[in-house]
């Protein structure tokens, strides 16, 4: 089957949605399908040294004002991209977004009599606070609900990564057929790498001698406001008062890196935090395997792929009991769920740090529990939907 994906976010943009696209497209290609990704063009300096993994059609775009990372397609420059897509002759179209490229994909389907299949990746009601901070919540939330109802009004089937997002969409009055299909993680890549993790840990200790007697906490993800990293900074202050030998490794980058850096420094955490920046995804299993505890304070995750990745690699997790993280961990499976406050978050981390046997038990539990989110199982379900909707 020839499958076209429409997405407003793709490489070099870093996000869970981009990872989701790569995971599904890789597995679909391995199973004999052809894929094509329609996405924004990014400035040449951002694309330097990057090569698209799949057949990709780049639509001319401009900067999205609410985020320096994001792009919006230029409406009067889309015709060439659509002609190129017609030459691909897609048998299935999967829209992954609500914005400019999503609008383009939905229009493409309507004009050609193709059913609209979509995935909702984001809980916008929570994100809008950070992207439009001057808009009061009593105004912004009804606007989000009304906007999403209009976006999805003609879709034949909506895929969500979790039950919670499906329930939110239904609560908005979006009365459509739904399928819950979590983004799968490639268990061939994400698995414990203890020996390599130990070597990486030794390299870190060589650069940061204080780490030699410390336990290592790890965060992997975007450095952005919605990831709730200031809560992690506050929790670090509390943890260090109880367990002075703690070091935090932060892997990732994002639009708020400077502000978040300053937030940690203001709390006197400069010497106990290492900022590793972006790292290739294929290197992450070693990083997860080097950590004693994976800490993830985000409250906006529709699913939280990094949580599953960490668990598959044997890192026990402390996360916030909200949204996708709460659904994945399902009551402290593979770690602990905390309330959205620094004291409880610190309590849960310190429980694991104080008890090596508990930590080892949660590590084994994490690996076992995370196996239900493998890409093979998710792709089986996706293929069934493609065959039913487009077959």
LONU-323011 format. One record per residue (C-alpha): chain; x, y, z; residue in one letter. Coordinates in steps of 0.2 Angstrom, whole numbers, plus 5000, padded with zeros to 4 digits. Layout:
<lotors>
@mol = A; east = X; north = Y; up = Z; type = A $
...
</lotors>
This chain:
<lotors>
@mol = A; east = 5000; north = 5000; up = 5000; type = X $
@mol = A; east = 5006; north = 5018; up = 4996; type = X $
@mol = A; east = 5003; north = 5029; up = 5012; type = X $
@mol = A; east = 5005; north = 5047; up = 5013; type = X $
@mol = A; east = 5007; north = 5056; up = 5029; type = X $
@mol = A; east = 5003; north = 5075; up = 5032; type = X $
@mol = A; east = 5013; north = 5083; up = 5046; type = X $
@mol = A; east = 5017; north = 5100; up = 5052; type = X $
@mol = A; east = 5032; north = 5093; up = 5062; type = X $
@mol = A; east = 5046; north = 5083; up = 5055; type = X $
@mol = A; east = 5065; north = 5083; up = 5055; type = X $
@mol = A; east = 5074; north = 5094; up = 5060; type = X $
@mol = A; east = 5060; north = 5097; up = 5072; type = X $
@mol = A; east = 5062; north = 5087; up = 5088; type = X $
@mol = A; east = 5046; north = 5080; up = 5096; type = X $
@mol = A; east = 5037; north = 5065; up = 5101; type = X $
@mol = A; east = 5026; north = 5067; up = 5085; type = X $
@mol = A; east = 5042; north = 5066; up = 5074; type = X $
@mol = A; east = 5048; north = 5050; up = 5083; type = X $
@mol = A; east = 5030; north = 5042; up = 5081; type = X $
@mol = A; east = 5031; north = 5046; up = 5062; type = X $
@mol = A; east = 5048; north = 5038; up = 5061; type = X $
@mol = A; east = 5044; north = 5023; up = 5071; type = X $
@mol = A; east = 5028; north = 5019; up = 5061; type = X $
@mol = A; east = 5036; north = 5023; up = 5044; type = X $
@mol = A; east = 5051; north = 5012; up = 5047; type = X $
@mol = A; east = 5040; north = 4997; up = 5052; type = X $
@mol = A; east = 5028; north = 5000; up = 5038; type = X $
@mol = A; east = 5042; north = 5001; up = 5025; type = X $
@mol = A; east = 5050; north = 4985; up = 5032; type = X $
@mol = A; east = 5033; north = 4976; up = 5029; type = X $
@mol = A; east = 5033; north = 4981; up = 5011; type = X $
@mol = A; east = 5023; north = 4997; up = 5011; type = X $
@mol = A; east = 5028; north = 5013; up = 5002; type = X $
@mol = A; east = 5027; north = 5029; up = 5012; type = X $
@mol = A; east = 5028; north = 5048; up = 5008; type = X $
@mol = A; east = 5029; north = 5062; up = 5021; type = X $
@mol = A; east = 5022; north = 5079; up = 5017; type = X $
@mol = A; east = 5029; north = 5092; up = 5029; type = X $
@mol = A; east = 5036; north = 5110; up = 5030; type = X $
@mol = A; east = 5052; north = 5115; up = 5022; type = X $
@mol = A; east = 5064; north = 5122; up = 5035; type = X $
@mol = A; east = 5078; north = 5135; up = 5033; type = X $
@mol = A; east = 5094; north = 5128; up = 5024; type = X $
@mol = A; east = 5104; north = 5131; up = 5040; type = X $
@mol = A; east = 5093; north = 5120; up = 5050; type = X $
@mol = A; east = 5093; north = 5106; up = 5036; type = X $
@mol = A; east = 5112; north = 5106; up = 5034; type = X $
@mol = A; east = 5119; north = 5088; up = 5036; type = X $
@mol = A; east = 5102; north = 5080; up = 5037; type = X $
@mol = A; east = 5095; north = 5067; up = 5025; type = X $
@mol = A; east = 5077; north = 5062; up = 5025; type = X $
@mol = A; east = 5074; north = 5044; up = 5030; type = X $
@mol = A; east = 5059; north = 5042; up = 5018; type = X $
@mol = A; east = 5052; north = 5050; up = 5003; type = X $
@mol = A; east = 5048; north = 5067; up = 5009; type = X $
@mol = A; east = 5039; north = 5082; up = 5000; type = X $
@mol = A; east = 5044; north = 5098; up = 5008; type = X $
@mol = A; east = 5031; north = 5112; up = 5007; type = X $
@mol = A; east = 5037; north = 5130; up = 5006; type = X $
@mol = A; east = 5034; north = 5138; up = 5024; type = X $
@mol = A; east = 5037; north = 5153; up = 5035; type = X $
@mol = A; east = 5040; north = 5154; up = 5054; type = X $
@mol = A; east = 5026; north = 5151; up = 5066; type = X $
@mol = A; east = 5025; north = 5166; up = 5077; type = X $
@mol = A; east = 5021; north = 5156; up = 5093; type = X $
@mol = A; east = 5036; north = 5145; up = 5092; type = X $
@mol = A; east = 5053; north = 5147; up = 5084; type = X $
@mol = A; east = 5054; north = 5128; up = 5081; type = X $
@mol = A; east = 5038; north = 5127; up = 5071; type = X $
@mol = A; east = 5034; north = 5132; up = 5053; type = X $
@mol = A; east = 5018; north = 5135; up = 5044; type = X $
@mol = A; east = 5015; north = 5131; up = 5025; type = X $
@mol = A; east = 5013; north = 5146; up = 5013; type = X $
@mol = A; east = 4995; north = 5143; up = 5006; type = X $
@mol = A; east = 4999; north = 5150; up = 4989; type = X $
@mol = A; east = 5015; north = 5139; up = 4987; type = X $
@mol = A; east = 5007; north = 5122; up = 4989; type = X $
@mol = A; east = 5002; north = 5117; up = 4972; type = X $
@mol = A; east = 5018; north = 5110; up = 4967; type = X $
@mol = A; east = 5019; north = 5099; up = 4982; type = X $
@mol = A; east = 5002; north = 5092; up = 4979; type = X $
@mol = A; east = 5006; north = 5088; up = 4960; type = X $
@mol = A; east = 5021; north = 5078; up = 4967; type = X $
@mol = A; east = 5010; north = 5069; up = 4979; type = X $
@mol = A; east = 4998; north = 5065; up = 4965; type = X $
@mol = A; east = 5013; north = 5057; up = 4956; type = X $
@mol = A; east = 5016; north = 5046; up = 4971; type = X $
@mol = A; east = 4997; north = 5040; up = 4969; type = X $
@mol = A; east = 4993; north = 5037; up = 4988; type = X $
@mol = A; east = 4981; north = 5023; up = 4992; type = X $
@mol = A; east = 4980; north = 5029; up = 5010; type = X $
@mol = A; east = 4981; north = 5046; up = 5018; type = X $
@mol = A; east = 4985; north = 5049; up = 5036; type = X $
@mol = A; east = 4984; north = 5067; up = 5043; type = X $
@mol = A; east = 4995; north = 5069; up = 5059; type = X $
@mol = A; east = 4991; north = 5087; up = 5063; type = X $
@mol = A; east = 4978; north = 5101; up = 5064; type = X $
@mol = A; east = 4988; north = 5116; up = 5057; type = X $
@mol = A; east = 4993; north = 5122; up = 5040; type = X $
@mol = A; east = 4999; north = 5105; up = 5033; type = X $
@mol = A; east = 4984; north = 5096; up = 5041; type = X $
@mol = A; east = 4972; north = 5108; up = 5032; type = X $
@mol = A; east = 4981; north = 5104; up = 5016; type = X $
@mol = A; east = 4980; north = 5086; up = 5019; type = X $
@mol = A; east = 4961; north = 5087; up = 5023; type = X $
@mol = A; east = 4958; north = 5097; up = 5008; type = X $
@mol = A; east = 4968; north = 5085; up = 4997; type = X $
@mol = A; east = 4957; north = 5071; up = 5003; type = X $
@mol = A; east = 4940; north = 5080; up = 5001; type = X $
@mol = A; east = 4945; north = 5085; up = 4983; type = X $
@mol = A; east = 4950; north = 5067; up = 4978; type = X $
@mol = A; east = 4936; north = 5058; up = 4988; type = X $
@mol = A; east = 4948; north = 5050; up = 5000; type = X $
@mol = A; east = 4942; north = 5046; up = 5018; type = X $
@mol = A; east = 4950; north = 5057; up = 5031; type = X $
@mol = A; east = 4960; north = 5047; up = 5044; type = X $
@mol = A; east = 4969; north = 5057; up = 5057; type = X $
@mol = A; east = 4979; north = 5056; up = 5073; type = X $
@mol = A; east = 4977; north = 5069; up = 5087; type = X $
@mol = A; east = 4994; north = 5069; up = 5096; type = X $
@mol = A; east = 4992; north = 5084; up = 5107; type = X $
@mol = A; east = 4981; north = 5090; up = 5122; type = X $
@mol = A; east = 4980; north = 5108; up = 5116; type = X $
@mol = A; east = 4970; north = 5114; up = 5131; type = X $
@mol = A; east = 4985; north = 5112; up = 5142; type = X $
@mol = A; east = 4998; north = 5119; up = 5129; type = X $
@mol = A; east = 4989; north = 5135; up = 5125; type = X $
@mol = A; east = 4993; north = 5142; up = 5142; type = X $
@mol = A; east = 5012; north = 5142; up = 5136; type = X $
@mol = A; east = 5010; north = 5147; up = 5118; type = X $
@mol = A; east = 4997; north = 5161; up = 5121; type = X $
@mol = A; east = 5000; north = 5167; up = 5139; type = X $
@mol = A; east = 4991; north = 5183; up = 5137; type = X $
@mol = A; east = 4975; north = 5175; up = 5133; type = X $
@mol = A; east = 4965; north = 5171; up = 5149; type = X $
@mol = A; east = 4960; north = 5153; up = 5152; type = X $
@mol = A; east = 4941; north = 5156; up = 5152; type = X $
@mol = A; east = 4943; north = 5162; up = 5134; type = X $
@mol = A; east = 4957; north = 5151; up = 5128; type = X $
@mol = A; east = 4949; north = 5134; up = 5133; type = X $
@mol = A; east = 4932; north = 5137; up = 5124; type = X $
@mol = A; east = 4942; north = 5143; up = 5109; type = X $
@mol = A; east = 4952; north = 5127; up = 5109; type = X $
@mol = A; east = 4937; north = 5116; up = 5110; type = X $
@mol = A; east = 4928; north = 5125; up = 5096; type = X $
@mol = A; east = 4943; north = 5125; up = 5085; type = X $
@mol = A; east = 4946; north = 5106; up = 5087; type = X $
@mol = A; east = 4928; north = 5103; up = 5083; type = X $
@mol = A; east = 4929; north = 5112; up = 5067; type = X $
@mol = A; east = 4946; north = 5104; up = 5062; type = X $
@mol = A; east = 4940; north = 5086; up = 5065; type = X $
@mol = A; east = 4922; north = 5089; up = 5059; type = X $
@mol = A; east = 4924; north = 5079; up = 5042; type = X $
@mol = A; east = 4936; north = 5066; up = 5048; type = X $
@mol = A; east = 4931; north = 5048; up = 5046; type = X $
@mol = A; east = 4941; north = 5040; up = 5060; type = X $
@mol = A; east = 4952; north = 5048; up = 5073; type = X $
@mol = A; east = 4967; north = 5039; up = 5081; type = X $
@mol = A; east = 4973; north = 5044; up = 5099; type = X $
@mol = A; east = 4988; north = 5037; up = 5108; type = X $
@mol = A; east = 4979; north = 5035; up = 5124; type = X $
@mol = A; east = 4962; north = 5033; up = 5131; type = X $
@mol = A; east = 4963; north = 5049; up = 5140; type = X $
@mol = A; east = 4965; north = 5059; up = 5124; type = X $
@mol = A; east = 4951; north = 5050; up = 5116; type = X $
@mol = A; east = 4940; north = 5054; up = 5131; type = X $
@mol = A; east = 4945; north = 5073; up = 5130; type = X $
@mol = A; east = 4941; north = 5073; up = 5112; type = X $
@mol = A; east = 4924; north = 5065; up = 5115; type = X $
@mol = A; east = 4921; north = 5077; up = 5129; type = X $
@mol = A; east = 4923; north = 5092; up = 5117; type = X $
@mol = A; east = 4908; north = 5085; up = 5107; type = X $
@mol = A; east = 4919; north = 5078; up = 5093; type = X $
@mol = A; east = 4907; north = 5063; up = 5089; type = X $
@mol = A; east = 4917; north = 5052; up = 5078; type = X $
@mol = A; east = 4924; north = 5034; up = 5077; type = X $
@mol = A; east = 4940; north = 5032; up = 5087; type = X $
@mol = A; east = 4954; north = 5020; up = 5088; type = X $
@mol = A; east = 4967; north = 5020; up = 5103; type = X $
@mol = A; east = 4984; north = 5015; up = 5096; type = X $
@mol = A; east = 4999; north = 5020; up = 5106; type = X $
@mol = A; east = 5015; north = 5024; up = 5097; type = X $
@mol = A; east = 5025; north = 5009; up = 5098; type = X $
@mol = A; east = 5044; north = 5009; up = 5103; type = X $
@mol = A; east = 5056; north = 4998; up = 5093; type = X $
@mol = A; east = 5062; north = 4985; up = 5106; type = X $
@mol = A; east = 5076; north = 4980; up = 5095; type = X $
@mol = A; east = 5084; north = 4997; up = 5099; type = X $
@mol = A; east = 5078; north = 5001; up = 5116; type = X $
@mol = A; east = 5084; north = 4987; up = 5127; type = X $
@mol = A; east = 5096; north = 4987; up = 5142; type = X $
@mol = A; east = 5114; north = 4990; up = 5138; type = X $
@mol = A; east = 5122; north = 4988; up = 5155; type = X $
@mol = A; east = 5141; north = 4987; up = 5149; type = X $
@mol = A; east = 5139; north = 5001; up = 5137; type = X $
@mol = A; east = 5130; north = 5011; up = 5150; type = X $
@mol = A; east = 5143; north = 5008; up = 5163; type = X $
@mol = A; east = 5157; north = 5014; up = 5150; type = X $
@mol = A; east = 5147; north = 5030; up = 5147; type = X $
@mol = A; east = 5145; north = 5033; up = 5166; type = X $
@mol = A; east = 5164; north = 5032; up = 5167; type = X $
@mol = A; east = 5166; north = 5044; up = 5153; type = X $
@mol = A; east = 5154; north = 5056; up = 5162; type = X $
@mol = A; east = 5164; north = 5054; up = 5179; type = X $
@mol = A; east = 5180; north = 5058; up = 5170; type = X $
@mol = A; east = 5172; north = 5075; up = 5165; type = X $
@mol = A; east = 5163; north = 5077; up = 5181; type = X $
@mol = A; east = 5173; north = 5070; up = 5195; type = X $
@mol = A; east = 5159; north = 5073; up = 5208; type = X $
@mol = A; east = 5148; north = 5060; up = 5199; type = X $
@mol = A; east = 5160; north = 5046; up = 5205; type = X $
@mol = A; east = 5151; north = 5045; up = 5222; type = X $
@mol = A; east = 5134; north = 5051; up = 5215; type = X $
@mol = A; east = 5118; north = 5043; up = 5209; type = X $
@mol = A; east = 5113; north = 5048; up = 5192; type = X $
@mol = A; east = 5096; north = 5055; up = 5188; type = X $
@mol = A; east = 5091; north = 5057; up = 5169; type = X $
@mol = A; east = 5079; north = 5068; up = 5160; type = X $
@mol = A; east = 5077; north = 5066; up = 5141; type = X $
@mol = A; east = 5065; north = 5077; up = 5131; type = X $
@mol = A; east = 5062; north = 5095; up = 5124; type = X $
@mol = A; east = 5068; north = 5109; up = 5134; type = X $
@mol = A; east = 5052; north = 5119; up = 5134; type = X $
@mol = A; east = 5040; north = 5127; up = 5146; type = X $
@mol = A; east = 5026; north = 5113; up = 5145; type = X $
@mol = A; east = 5039; north = 5100; up = 5151; type = X $
@mol = A; east = 5037; north = 5107; up = 5169; type = X $
@mol = A; east = 5056; north = 5107; up = 5171; type = X $
@mol = A; east = 5056; north = 5121; up = 5185; type = X $
@mol = A; east = 5046; north = 5108; up = 5196; type = X $
@mol = A; east = 5061; north = 5096; up = 5193; type = X $
@mol = A; east = 5073; north = 5110; up = 5198; type = X $
@mol = A; east = 5063; north = 5113; up = 5214; type = X $
@mol = A; east = 5063; north = 5095; up = 5218; type = X $
@mol = A; east = 5082; north = 5094; up = 5215; type = X $
@mol = A; east = 5084; north = 5107; up = 5229; type = X $
@mol = A; east = 5073; north = 5096; up = 5241; type = X $
@mol = A; east = 5082; north = 5080; up = 5236; type = X $
@mol = A; east = 5100; north = 5087; up = 5238; type = X $
@mol = A; east = 5095; north = 5092; up = 5256; type = X $
@mol = A; east = 5092; north = 5073; up = 5260; type = X $
@mol = A; east = 5104; north = 5065; up = 5248; type = X $
@mol = A; east = 5118; north = 5076; up = 5244; type = X $
@mol = A; east = 5126; north = 5064; up = 5231; type = X $
@mol = A; east = 5114; north = 5067; up = 5217; type = X $
@mol = A; east = 5118; north = 5072; up = 5199; type = X $
@mol = A; east = 5106; north = 5076; up = 5185; type = X $
@mol = A; east = 5109; north = 5073; up = 5167; type = X $
@mol = A; east = 5098; north = 5083; up = 5155; type = X $
@mol = A; east = 5097; north = 5077; up = 5137; type = X $
@mol = A; east = 5088; north = 5087; up = 5124; type = X $
@mol = A; east = 5086; north = 5105; up = 5117; type = X $
@mol = A; east = 5072; north = 5117; up = 5114; type = X $
@mol = A; east = 5065; north = 5134; up = 5113; type = X $
@mol = A; east = 5067; north = 5138; up = 5132; type = X $
@mol = A; east = 5084; north = 5131; up = 5135; type = X $
@mol = A; east = 5091; north = 5148; up = 5141; type = X $
@mol = A; east = 5077; north = 5151; up = 5153; type = X $
@mol = A; east = 5078; north = 5133; up = 5160; type = X $
@mol = A; east = 5097; north = 5134; up = 5162; type = X $
@mol = A; east = 5094; north = 5150; up = 5172; type = X $
@mol = A; east = 5081; north = 5142; up = 5182; type = X $
@mol = A; east = 5092; north = 5128; up = 5188; type = X $
@mol = A; east = 5107; north = 5140; up = 5191; type = X $
@mol = A; east = 5096; north = 5152; up = 5202; type = X $
@mol = A; east = 5093; north = 5138; up = 5213; type = X $
@mol = A; east = 5111; north = 5134; up = 5215; type = X $
@mol = A; east = 5111; north = 5118; up = 5205; type = X $
@mol = A; east = 5125; north = 5123; up = 5192; type = X $
@mol = A; east = 5137; north = 5110; up = 5199; type = X $
@mol = A; east = 5125; north = 5095; up = 5200; type = X $
@mol = A; east = 5117; north = 5096; up = 5183; type = X $
@mol = A; east = 5125; north = 5091; up = 5166; type = X $
@mol = A; east = 5117; north = 5098; up = 5150; type = X $
@mol = A; east = 5121; north = 5085; up = 5136; type = X $
@mol = A; east = 5111; north = 5094; up = 5122; type = X $
@mol = A; east = 5103; north = 5084; up = 5108; type = X $
@mol = A; east = 5109; north = 5066; up = 5106; type = X $
@mol = A; east = 5106; north = 5054; up = 5091; type = X $
@mol = A; east = 5091; north = 5043; up = 5095; type = X $
@mol = A; east = 5101; north = 5027; up = 5093; type = X $
@mol = A; east = 5113; north = 5032; up = 5107; type = X $
@mol = A; east = 5099; north = 5034; up = 5120; type = X $
@mol = A; east = 5098; north = 5016; up = 5125; type = X $
@mol = A; east = 5115; north = 5018; up = 5132; type = X $
@mol = A; east = 5111; north = 5034; up = 5141; type = X $
@mol = A; east = 5095; north = 5026; up = 5149; type = X $
@mol = A; east = 5105; north = 5011; up = 5154; type = X $
@mol = A; east = 5118; north = 5022; up = 5163; type = X $
@mol = A; east = 5105; north = 5031; up = 5174; type = X $
@mol = A; east = 5099; north = 5025; up = 5191; type = X $
@mol = A; east = 5082; north = 5034; up = 5189; type = X $
@mol = A; east = 5073; north = 5042; up = 5175; type = X $
@mol = A; east = 5064; north = 5058; up = 5180; type = X $
@mol = A; east = 5050; north = 5065; up = 5169; type = X $
@mol = A; east = 5040; north = 5080; up = 5176; type = X $
@mol = A; east = 5029; north = 5084; up = 5161; type = X $
@mol = A; east = 5011; north = 5085; up = 5164; type = X $
@mol = A; east = 5006; north = 5088; up = 5145; type = X $
@mol = A; east = 5011; north = 5071; up = 5137; type = X $
@mol = A; east = 4998; north = 5063; up = 5126; type = X $
@mol = A; east = 5008; north = 5047; up = 5128; type = X $
@mol = A; east = 5026; north = 5050; up = 5133; type = X $
@mol = A; east = 5038; north = 5040; up = 5122; type = X $
@mol = A; east = 5053; north = 5043; up = 5132; type = X $
@mol = A; east = 5045; north = 5035; up = 5147; type = X $
@mol = A; east = 5043; north = 5019; up = 5138; type = X $
@mol = A; east = 5060; north = 5020; up = 5131; type = X $
@mol = A; east = 5068; north = 5022; up = 5148; type = X $
@mol = A; east = 5057; north = 5008; up = 5155; type = X $
@mol = A; east = 5062; north = 4996; up = 5141; type = X $
@mol = A; east = 5080; north = 5000; up = 5145; type = X $
@mol = A; east = 5078; north = 4995; up = 5163; type = X $
@mol = A; east = 5077; north = 5013; up = 5171; type = X $
@mol = A; east = 5064; north = 5015; up = 5184; type = X $
@mol = A; east = 5054; north = 5031; up = 5182; type = X $
@mol = A; east = 5047; north = 5044; up = 5193; type = X $
@mol = A; east = 5034; north = 5054; up = 5183; type = X $
@mol = A; east = 5018; north = 5065; up = 5186; type = X $
@mol = A; east = 5002; north = 5056; up = 5188; type = X $
@mol = A; east = 4993; north = 5065; up = 5174; type = X $
@mol = A; east = 4989; north = 5062; up = 5155; type = X $
@mol = A; east = 4999; north = 5049; up = 5146; type = X $
@mol = A; east = 5012; north = 5046; up = 5159; type = X $
@mol = A; east = 4999; north = 5041; up = 5172; type = X $
@mol = A; east = 4991; north = 5030; up = 5159; type = X $
@mol = A; east = 5007; north = 5021; up = 5154; type = X $
@mol = A; east = 5013; north = 5018; up = 5172; type = X $
@mol = A; east = 4996; north = 5013; up = 5177; type = X $
@mol = A; east = 4998; north = 5014; up = 5196; type = X $
@mol = A; east = 5017; north = 5014; up = 5199; type = X $
@mol = A; east = 5021; north = 5000; up = 5187; type = X $
@mol = A; east = 5040; north = 5002; up = 5184; type = X $
@mol = A; east = 5043; north = 5016; up = 5196; type = X $
@mol = A; east = 5032; north = 5029; up = 5205; type = X $
@mol = A; east = 5019; north = 5042; up = 5200; type = X $
@mol = A; east = 5020; north = 5058; up = 5210; type = X $
@mol = A; east = 5008; north = 5073; up = 5212; type = X $
@mol = A; east = 5012; north = 5089; up = 5202; type = X $
@mol = A; east = 5022; north = 5097; up = 5216; type = X $
@mol = A; east = 5041; north = 5096; up = 5220; type = X $
@mol = A; east = 5039; north = 5089; up = 5238; type = X $
@mol = A; east = 5030; north = 5073; up = 5232; type = X $
@mol = A; east = 5041; north = 5071; up = 5217; type = X $
@mol = A; east = 5057; north = 5072; up = 5228; type = X $
@mol = A; east = 5049; north = 5060; up = 5240; type = X $
@mol = A; east = 5046; north = 5047; up = 5226; type = X $
@mol = A; east = 5064; north = 5049; up = 5219; type = X $
@mol = A; east = 5072; north = 5048; up = 5236; type = X $
@mol = A; east = 5062; north = 5032; up = 5240; type = X $
@mol = A; east = 5071; north = 5024; up = 5225; type = X $
@mol = A; east = 5088; north = 5031; up = 5229; type = X $
@mol = A; east = 5087; north = 5025; up = 5247; type = X $
@mol = A; east = 5083; north = 5007; up = 5243; type = X $
@mol = A; east = 5094; north = 4998; up = 5230; type = X $
@mol = A; east = 5083; north = 4982; up = 5231; type = X $
@mol = A; east = 5067; north = 4992; up = 5228; type = X $
@mol = A; east = 5076; north = 5001; up = 5213; type = X $
@mol = A; east = 5081; north = 4984; up = 5206; type = X $
@mol = A; east = 5063; north = 4978; up = 5208; type = X $
@mol = A; east = 5056; north = 4993; up = 5199; type = X $
@mol = A; east = 5069; north = 4991; up = 5185; type = X $
@mol = A; east = 5063; north = 4973; up = 5181; type = X $
@mol = A; east = 5045; north = 4978; up = 5183; type = X $
@mol = A; east = 5048; north = 4993; up = 5170; type = X $
@mol = A; east = 5056; north = 4981; up = 5157; type = X $
@mol = A; east = 5041; north = 4969; up = 5159; type = X $
@mol = A; east = 5028; north = 4982; up = 5159; type = X $
@mol = A; east = 5034; north = 4992; up = 5144; type = X $
@mol = A; east = 5034; north = 4977; up = 5132; type = X $
@mol = A; east = 5016; north = 4980; up = 5128; type = X $
@mol = A; east = 5020; north = 4996; up = 5119; type = X $
@mol = A; east = 5031; north = 4989; up = 5105; type = X $
@mol = A; east = 5031; north = 4995; up = 5088; type = X $
@mol = A; east = 5026; north = 4978; up = 5080; type = X $
@mol = A; east = 5010; north = 4977; up = 5090; type = X $
@mol = A; east = 5005; north = 4995; up = 5086; type = X $
@mol = A; east = 5009; north = 4993; up = 5068; type = X $
@mol = A; east = 4998; north = 4978; up = 5067; type = X $
@mol = A; east = 4983; north = 4988; up = 5073; type = X $
@mol = A; east = 4987; north = 5002; up = 5061; type = X $
@mol = A; east = 4988; north = 4991; up = 5046; type = X $
@mol = A; east = 4970; north = 4984; up = 5051; type = X $
@mol = A; east = 4963; north = 5002; up = 5050; type = X $
@mol = A; east = 4972; north = 5006; up = 5034; type = X $
@mol = A; east = 4964; north = 4990; up = 5026; type = X $
@mol = A; east = 4947; north = 4994; up = 5033; type = X $
@mol = A; east = 4946; north = 5013; up = 5029; type = X $
@mol = A; east = 4956; north = 5012; up = 5012; type = X $
@mol = A; east = 4955; north = 4994; up = 5006; type = X $
</lotors>
